[in-house]
């Protein structure tokens, strides 16, 4: 019997946002960025520093996800990144509460030649490889996040439910921290997932291993006056989790176009976010969470400044641009050594030289770059800035501010 959601997208009204605003703690998981060296090698030293920054600010790192350029990385590099992540995470065993994982690991089977029914076995093979690495390092607190496989698009509901039921059994053999049901729809045809509310409800009900549901729905709404994107999908999904699995499932948002969704957990015991945007500054995102918990209105202007940066960096249908913008911001704030995209990244997914100034504008506004250091940071990171006359560069920085 299909799950009949209590609220559909068309039922969502503004009060469905306001009635869910919470002042309780927001659990944090940060999608890690994967930095690169000019030689084309993975920048392990910068990555380790990013991991420590995330863990020191009470967020669980998620690796082998879109912000670590997962679709470009071969399996040997994935294993290397997971090993590095585990080694660093183990230093923070006492920092993250014991009921939470120390690490979230994405699993992507989209590049393999498989039928839908073969997806769970492919995930099993990946987990077996990773489990050996995690056992060698002594890390057991891990949660897996299978990336939606494009082969499930258009499949009958029974197939989708059965595949995730089998994935759940595979994950249960490897960890007590379960899996993330990751629903991704960012408006790219044949990419992500095509789950409807009934699909999601049945999967959540049939797969007890799911401990976190991540909604990352940023799909256009045709005919919506002049603004193509809204967030009713996410609120309908929050309501669905409240309906079918409130005591077991943590609702997370991956919707960087609406960071405020992470405040709408009043009716769920476990509420959090998994945002690529939080990699911009784990310090500011922890401050934002603390302000929410304190019911302090100062959370709202900080949220808006963070949101403005995330929206400026996000180009609908072009996730690669978002990743590269994050790299530029991290380089400007001296969190990584080089503002480089993945060496296999097509030019279409790279930030143009003239647009490197945008992350500096947000870094200044957020206080992540001291104004007196801005010119030097620009010369080091932004193409052409080192050739600008001193007065012209100073004026450019002034106008950005």
N, C-alpha and C positions, 0 to 999 in steps of 0.2 A: 504493500500500500504506500503510494508516494506521500511524502511529508507535505502537509498543507501549511505553508508559512502563514503566521498570523498577520503579517504585514507584507505587502508587495511594495515595489519601488514607487508605484503611483500613489500609495497610501501615505508616504512619508511627508510630514509637515515640519515646520520649524520647531514646534514644541517637542518633536522626537529628538532633536538635538539638545535643547535646553533641559529636558527632563532627565537626561542621562549624564549631565555634567557631574564629575566626581571631584572630591578633595582627598581621596585615599591615594596611597602610593601607586605610582605608575611603574610597572616592571619594564626594564629596558633591555633590548637586544639591539646591537648595532651591526649593520651590514658592513663588513670590513672593506676598506679600499686596498687594492693590490698595486703597489708602486713598482716602477721599472727604472732600470739604469740605461744610459745611452748605448751601452754595449748590446742591449736587447735581453739582458738577463734580469731575472726577478730581483728586486732590491730587498733582500732579506733583512738587512739592518734597519731600514726605514719601516718595514712591515712589523718587525718586533717592537719598535718604538710605538707604532700605532696601537698594537695589541695592548701594550702596557698602559697607554693613555686611556683606552676604553675600559680596561679592567679596574684601573685605579679610580675610575669614576662610576663604578658599580653597574656597569653594563656588561652583558654577555656578548662576546664577539661571535658573529656568524661569518663563516668563511666558505669559499668555493660557491659564492653567490654572484649575482650580476655585477656588483661593484668590484669583485676580484676578477673581472673579465673571464668568468668561468668558461664561457663557450669557446674561448681561444686556447685554453690551456690543455696540454696533453696530460695523460693520467699520471706520469711520473712527477710532473710539477705539482699536480693536485696533491699527491701523497707528500711531497716535500713541504707544501704549504700547511697541510694538516699537521704534520709532525712539528713544525715550528710553532703552530698555534697551540698545540697540546703542551709543548715544553714551557711556553710562557704562561699559559693558563694555570698550570699546576702551582705556580708561585702565588696564586690568588685564591687558593682553596678556601681560606677563611673569610674572604671578602664577599663572595657570592653565597647567599643562604643555601643550605644543603639541599633543599627541595628543588632548586633550580639547576639546570645544566651549567657547566663551565664553558661549554662550547656548542655551537650549532653548526652543523656541516650540511651544505647543500649537495644534492646528488642529481646529476643531469644525464639523462639517457637519450636526449634528443638526437645526438649525433650518431647513434648506433642503428644498424639495420635490424629492426624488431617488429613483431606484430604486437598489438596491444596486450595480449595475454602473456607475452614474454617480458614485459617491463619489470614485474616483481623479481624475476630470476636475475635480470641484469643488475638490479639494485642490490640483490643479495651478494653477487660477485664483488661489486664495489665495496659494500660494507665489510665483507670478509677481508679484503685487502686493508681497509682502513682500521678494522678491529685489531689486526696484527700490529699495526703501527701504534695504536692507542694503548694496547696491552704492553708493548715495549716501553712506552713512556709512563705507564701507570695511571692513565686518565680513564675513568669510567663514567664520569658525569657528562654525557654527550646526548644531544638530540639531533635527529636527522630531518632534513627538509628536502624531500623529493621535489624537484622542479617540475611543473606541469609538462607532460609529454604531449607533443602535438598530435601523436597518433590517437589520443583519446578524443580529439575534437570530432564531433559528429557521431560518436559511438552511442549506442543505446544506454540508457541509464543503468541497466543491469550490468553491463560490461564495466562501466566506470566504477560502480560500487564494488564489484568483484575484484577488480584490479587493486583498488585501494585496500580492500580487506586482506588481500594477499600481501601487499606491501606492509600492512600493519603487522602481520605475522612475522615477516622477515625482520622488521625493525625490533619487534619484541624479543627476538632471539639474541639481539646484540646489546640492548640497553633498556634500563627501566625508565628512562626519561622520554620515551616515545618519539613521536614524529610531529612535524608541522604539516598541516594541510595547507598548502600554499596555492591560493587562487590568484592567477595573474591575468589581467586583461587590460592592456594599455592601448588598445585601439589599433594594433597591427594585425592585419588579416592573417589567419593561419598560424598565429603565434600565441602561446599562453594556454588558456583554457576556455571552455565554453559552458562551464557549470551554471545551471540555474539554481534558484533557491531550493527546489525540491531535491535536486542532485546533492547539493551540499548537506541538506538535512539528513538524507539517507546515509551519506558517507560518514558524517559525524556520529550517527546512531549506530551504524554497523561496524565501525572501526574503533574499539575502545582504546587502542594504542595512541590515538590522536590526543595530544595534550595541549596543542596550540593550533589555532586557526588563523592564518594570516590572509587578510583580504587586501589585495593590491589592485583594486578595480579603478582604472583611470580611463574609462572608455567614453567616447563622445556621445552626446545626446542630441540626435538630429531634431531640428525644429524648436530648440530651446532658445527663444528670442535671439540675442546676439552672442550668447556665451555657451560654448559647446560642452563644458564639463561641469558636473555637479557631483555630490557625494551621497545621494540617496541610496545608491547601491550598498555602500558601506554600512549605513545605518540599518537598512533592511537586514543585512547579514549579522549585525550586532543583535538585532531582535531575534534572529533565528537561533543564534547561540544561546541566548537567554531562554529560548523555548525548548531546545532539545538536549543541551548538554551544559548547563550553567555551572555545575559543581565539578566538572572534569576539565573543561576546555578553557584555556586562556585566549581571549580575542586579542589579536595584534593587528596593527595597521601597517601596510607598506605604502600608503598613499601619501607621497611627498607633496602632493598638491593640497593636502588638507591635514596639517600636523595636528590641528585641534581635535581630530578624531580620537587621539590618544587621551583626551580628557573625558570621554563619554562612557566611562565604565562604572557608573553608579549602581547598576543592577547586576554586576558580575563580580564574583569574589576574586577572579584573576583577570587583570587587565593590563595590557602593556603595549609596546610598539616595537616594530622591527623596521627601522627606517634607514635608508641610505643617507638621508639628510643628517642624521645624528653623527655621522663621521666628520662632519664639518667642524664640530667642536664638542667633544664629549663633556667638557667642563660646562659649557653653556646649556647643554641638554640636561645635565644633572641639576644645575641651578633651576632650570625651568620645572623639572619634576619636583624639586623641593618646594618651590613656590606654589605649585598646585596642591601639594600635600598640606601646606600651611594655609591654604585658602586665601593666598595673597594675590590681590589684583595685579601686582607687578608681573605676574606670569603672562598676562595678556599682551603687553607691548613687546616683551621678549619673544613670545611666540610669534607675533606678527613680523618682527625683524628676521627671525629664523625662517619663517614661511616665505617672506619676500625673496630671500636668497634661494631657497629651494625651487620656487616657481621660476625665477630667472634662469636657473641652471637647467631646468627640465624643459626639453623640447618634445612635445607629444609625438610618439612614434620614433624617437631617436634617443634611446637610452644611452648610447655611446657618448653623445654630447654631454649628458649629465655626468658620467664617470670622469670625463676629461676635465670638466669644470671643477669637480671636487679635487682632482689632482692639482690643478692650478692653485686653488685656495689653500690646500695643504702645503704646497711648496712656498707660497707667499707667507704663510704663518710658520714656516720652518719646521713643519712636522715631518716632511719627507724631503729627499734631496733633489728630486727632479720632477718637473711638471709634465711628465710624458705619458701618452696613452700606451696601451699595449702595442708591441711592435707589429702585431698582425692586424691592427685596427685599420679599417679602410678610412680614407680621408673624409668620407661623408660623415663619419662619427667622431671627428676631431674638431676642436675649437679653432676657429680662424685666428690668426695673430692679432687682428684688430679687436677681437672680443676678449682677449686676456685681461683687459682693464676691468671687466665686470666683476670678477671675483675680488679684485682689490677694493672696489667700491664697497662690497659687502663686508670684507674683512675690516675695513676702516669703521664702518657703521657699527659692527658688532664688537669693536674694540679688540679684535684679534691681531691687528697690526698697529703698533704705536705710530701716531702721525709723523713723529720725527724720523721714523725708520722707513717710511713708505717709499721714498724716492730710491733708497738703496735696495729695498726689496724688489721694486719694479725693475731696476737695472739688472738684477740677478735673474729674474724670471720672465719678464714680459718681452717678447721679440721687438726689437727696435728701440726699446727704452734707453739702452746704454748709449745710443747715438744721439739722443735728444740733448739740446743745450740745457744747462742747469736750470735757467729761469723757466724754460718751456716745460720741463718736467715738473718743477715746483708748482707751476700754474695748473698743470693737468691734475696733479694730486689734490690741489686746493679745490678744484671744481668737482672732483669725485666726492669730496667730503660733504 
